[in-house]
Amino acid sequence: MDHQKLILDKLSGILAVTDKNKSSELLDLVAKANRTFIGGAGRSGLVSRFFAMRLVHSGYNVSMVGEVVTPAIKSGDLLIMISGSGGTETLLPLVKKAKSVGAKLAVISMKKSSAMADMADLVVQIGQDDSFPLTKGMPMGSQFELSTLIFLEAAISELIHAKGLTEEGMRAIHANLE
């Protein structure tokens, strides 16, 4: 069995039924926000770090939820939460807090409706409701996390083209204490 083909075919199928316009809507919220906060748990949290890093490289003020140096979220800010289920128990209080102070909320999930999505200003549904059957070789959320990573990388590509960003300009912002 060609395992790379299995994974790439599955991700291509999921992304083919994902609303591409949602990336522009997400980037519009980022552009209008004073600051952007990004979070997720587990592997979704790792995907959120990829996106946060590239937004920083693109010139945005971005903080990761849960870091000790993350400032308080306020009205005018944006929280982007990545959660396959949209109901991750440890993340729900963070979403509620952000909404209670008047921040905007974008939820990236495999579900159009969930505890988080129902509070969101924007829901980015990756795939459709039936896009994530159990697939041997892609356990416990791999399909969602990898397709979300590709979706968000494509959003960054869209941003790079729209803003005319250059590799050199982005590299100049890249961390130099690592």
Secondary structure, DSSP 8 states (H G I E B T S, - for coil): --HHHHHHHHHHHHHHTS-THHHHHHHHHHHH-SSEEEEESHHHHHHHHHHHHHHHHTT--EEETT-TT-----TT-EEEEE-SSS--TTTHHHHHHHHHTT-EEEEEES-SSSTTGGG-SEEEE-S-TTS----TTS-TTHHHHHHHHHHHHHHHHHHHHHHT--HHHHHHHS-S--
